[in-house]
């Protein structure tokens, strides 16, 4: 409803006070927070990230988004059966993964296409498992990692004790 004079009615004093309080708080925070967007610390992309290439990919991890990811340029192979697309992805938490997309042309015959659709995912799963197991074996550490049980100086026979540590045994003990 318009005021009788044709304009807006005068605002209550509480509203005017809230406007002043808001403006004061906004001015106080103006140096650190713009109010228009949240400022996240910038991060560096790894050398393989497509965000390093101009115009190719906007890297969400570089901008500090909580679910941000570094993504490599897409690699595509076109074998006779279809297409294979691979992308390396690393989350902001540092965990890496490989995204594979496999596009396979099925046979025109419905029964053969059904058989292909049933067997191909199983065969791909087995191939991935075998490859990962082979790579794990190739890069398996040759020694068990961890700290071995180290004997103390007094556990060794006299002929195996190290003379450079002899001074440690010579120190007088504190009396209680």
C-alpha positions as CSV (number, residue, x, y, z in Angstrom):
1,X,0.0,0.0,0.0
2,X,1.3,3.4,-0.9
3,X,1.5,6.3,1.5
4,X,-0.9,9.1,1.0
5,X,1.8,11.3,-0.4
6,X,2.4,8.9,-3.2
7,X,5.8,7.5,-2.1
8,X,6.9,4.8,0.2
9,X,5.9,5.1,3.9
10,X,8.7,6.2,6.2
11,X,10.6,3.2,7.6
12,X,10.4,2.5,11.3
13,X,13.5,3.5,13.3
14,X,14.4,-0.2,13.9
15,X,14.9,-0.8,10.2
16,X,17.1,2.3,9.9
17,X,19.1,1.1,12.9
18,X,19.5,-2.4,11.3
19,X,20.7,-0.8,8.0
20,X,23.4,1.2,9.8
21,X,24.5,-1.9,11.8
22,X,24.7,-4.0,8.6
23,X,26.6,-1.3,6.7
24,X,29.1,-1.0,9.7
25,X,29.6,-4.7,9.8
26,X,30.1,-4.9,6.1
27,X,32.6,-2.1,6.1
28,X,34.5,-3.8,8.9
29,X,34.8,-7.0,7.0
30,X,35.4,-5.4,3.6
31,X,39.2,-6.0,3.8
32,X,39.0,-9.8,4.2
33,X,35.7,-10.9,2.8
34,X,34.0,-9.2,-0.1
35,X,30.6,-10.7,0.5
36,X,30.3,-11.7,-3.1
37,X,32.3,-15.0,-3.0
38,X,34.2,-17.1,-0.6
39,X,38.0,-16.8,-1.1
40,X,39.8,-20.1,-1.1
41,X,43.5,-20.5,-1.0
42,X,44.9,-21.2,-4.5
43,X,46.7,-24.5,-5.1
44,X,49.3,-25.6,-7.6
45,X,48.3,-28.3,-10.2
46,X,50.6,-31.3,-10.8
47,X,52.4,-31.2,-14.1
48,X,50.1,-33.7,-15.7
49,X,46.9,-31.8,-14.9
50,X,44.9,-30.4,-17.8
51,X,44.3,-27.2,-15.8
52,X,47.9,-26.2,-16.7
53,X,46.9,-26.0,-20.4
54,X,45.2,-22.8,-21.3
55,X,41.5,-23.2,-22.2
56,X,41.5,-27.0,-21.9
57,X,40.0,-27.6,-18.4
58,X,39.1,-25.5,-15.4
59,X,40.7,-27.3,-12.5
60,X,38.4,-27.4,-9.5
61,X,41.2,-28.5,-7.2
62,X,43.3,-25.4,-8.1
63,X,40.5,-23.2,-6.9
64,X,40.2,-25.1,-3.6
65,X,36.7,-26.6,-4.0
66,X,36.2,-29.3,-1.3
67,X,35.4,-31.9,-3.9
68,X,37.9,-30.5,-6.4
69,X,39.8,-32.8,-8.7
70,X,42.9,-32.6,-10.9
71,X,42.2,-34.2,-14.3
72,X,44.6,-35.2,-17.0
73,X,44.0,-34.5,-20.6
74,X,41.7,-37.2,-22.0
75,X,43.5,-40.0,-23.8
76,X,41.5,-41.8,-26.5
77,X,42.2,-45.0,-28.4
78,X,40.1,-46.2,-31.3
79,X,40.6,-50.0,-31.6
80,X,38.6,-52.1,-34.1
81,X,35.9,-52.9,-31.5
82,X,35.0,-49.3,-30.5
83,X,36.7,-46.7,-28.3
84,X,38.7,-46.6,-25.1
85,X,38.9,-43.3,-23.1
86,X,41.2,-42.8,-20.1
87,X,41.6,-40.0,-17.7
88,X,43.8,-39.7,-14.6
89,X,42.0,-38.1,-11.7
90,X,43.4,-37.0,-8.3
91,X,41.1,-35.6,-5.6
92,X,42.0,-32.7,-3.4
93,X,42.7,-35.3,-0.7
94,X,45.5,-36.8,-2.7
95,X,43.9,-40.1,-3.7
96,X,44.4,-40.9,-7.4
97,X,42.3,-43.0,-9.7
98,X,42.0,-43.9,-13.4
99,X,38.7,-43.3,-15.1
100,X,38.2,-45.7,-18.0
101,X,35.3,-45.5,-20.4
102,X,35.0,-48.4,-22.9
103,X,32.6,-48.1,-25.8
104,X,32.1,-51.4,-27.6
105,X,30.1,-52.0,-30.8
106,X,27.8,-55.0,-30.3
107,X,26.8,-57.4,-33.0
108,X,23.7,-56.7,-35.0
109,X,22.2,-60.1,-34.0
110,X,20.2,-59.7,-30.8
111,X,21.3,-63.0,-29.3
112,X,25.0,-62.5,-30.0
113,X,24.7,-58.9,-28.7
114,X,23.1,-60.2,-25.5
115,X,25.9,-62.7,-25.0
116,X,28.5,-60.0,-25.6
117,X,26.8,-57.7,-23.1
118,X,26.8,-60.5,-20.5
119,X,30.4,-61.8,-21.0
120,X,32.3,-58.6,-21.8
121,X,31.9,-56.9,-18.3
122,X,33.1,-60.1,-16.6
123,X,36.1,-60.5,-19.0
124,X,37.1,-56.8,-18.5
125,X,36.8,-57.2,-14.7
126,X,39.1,-60.3,-14.9
127,X,41.6,-58.6,-17.1
128,X,41.8,-55.5,-14.8
129,X,42.2,-57.8,-11.7
130,X,45.0,-59.8,-13.4
131,X,46.8,-56.7,-14.5
132,X,46.6,-55.1,-11.1
133,X,47.8,-58.3,-9.4
134,X,50.7,-58.5,-11.9
135,X,51.7,-54.9,-11.3
136,X,51.4,-55.3,-7.5
137,X,53.8,-58.3,-7.7
138,X,56.2,-56.4,-9.9
139,X,56.4,-53.4,-7.5
140,X,56.1,-55.4,-4.3
141,X,58.8,-54.4,-1.8
142,X,61.5,-57.0,-1.6
143,X,61.8,-56.6,2.2
144,X,59.2,-56.4,4.9
145,X,58.9,-52.8,5.8
146,X,58.8,-51.6,9.4
147,X,61.2,-51.4,12.2
148,X,63.1,-54.7,13.0
149,X,63.5,-55.7,16.6
150,X,66.8,-54.0,17.4
151,X,68.9,-55.7,20.0
152,X,70.4,-53.5,22.7
153,X,74.1,-53.1,23.2
154,X,74.1,-55.5,26.1
155,X,72.3,-58.2,24.2
156,X,75.2,-58.8,21.8
157,X,78.2,-61.0,22.5
158,X,81.4,-59.1,23.5
159,X,83.1,-59.7,20.1
160,X,80.1,-58.0,18.3
161,X,79.8,-55.0,20.5
162,X,80.7,-51.7,18.8
163,X,83.7,-50.0,20.4
164,X,82.4,-46.5,19.5
165,X,79.5,-47.0,21.9
166,X,81.8,-48.2,24.7
167,X,81.6,-44.8,26.4
168,X,77.9,-45.3,27.1
169,X,78.5,-48.3,29.3
170,X,81.2,-46.4,31.2
171,X,79.0,-43.7,32.5
172,X,78.4,-43.8,36.3
173,X,74.8,-44.6,37.3
174,X,72.8,-42.4,39.5
175,X,72.3,-43.5,43.0
176,X,68.8,-43.4,44.3
